[in-house]
Amino acid sequence: MVRVAGKLIEKHIIAGTLGGKLMVEILEADLQAWLNEYVNTGASRSLLKVLLLHIRAIFKHARKKKMCLRIRPRISEPRARSGHPSGICR
């Protein structure tokens, strides 16, 4: 499981648009735009759910270690292209 999670984090978070920024530079709007890219490209619900799980855990760990002193960004529930909630964040 750790190997799979590591590859997922490496591929989608570190190598993605968020990887080039320091945690204190990442705004709520950046996280929402990052997530919307996946929603708009038709990513599966399971991938979206796992990405949210990991990004939240990363920020939680950073706050715990005092690496990120800002208020925690909140990622709203992703919406499908039709504008309806996808239902993955319940």
ZISUL-V112485 format. One record per pair of residues at least 12 apart in sequence whose ideal C-beta (glycine too) atoms are under 8 Angstrom apart, sorted by the first residue. I is the first residue (numbers start at 0). J is the second residue. Records with the same first field share a line. If there is no record, write none. Layout:
BEGIN
I->J + J
END
This chain:
BEGIN
4->53
7->49 + 50 + 53
8->53 + 57
11->37 + 46 + 50
12->50 + 53 + 54 + 57
15->33
16->29 + 32 + 33 + 36
17->29 + 30 + 33 + 54
22->58 + 61 + 66 + 67
23->67 + 68 + 69
25->72
26->72
27->72 + 73 + 74
30->54 + 72 + 74
31->74 + 75
34->47 + 50 + 51 + 74 + 77
35->77
37->50 + 77
38->77 + 78 + 79 + 80 + 85
39->80
44->85 + 86 + 87
47->77 + 85 + 87
48->87 + 88
51->74 + 87 + 88
54->74
55->74
58->71 + 72
59->71
76->88
END
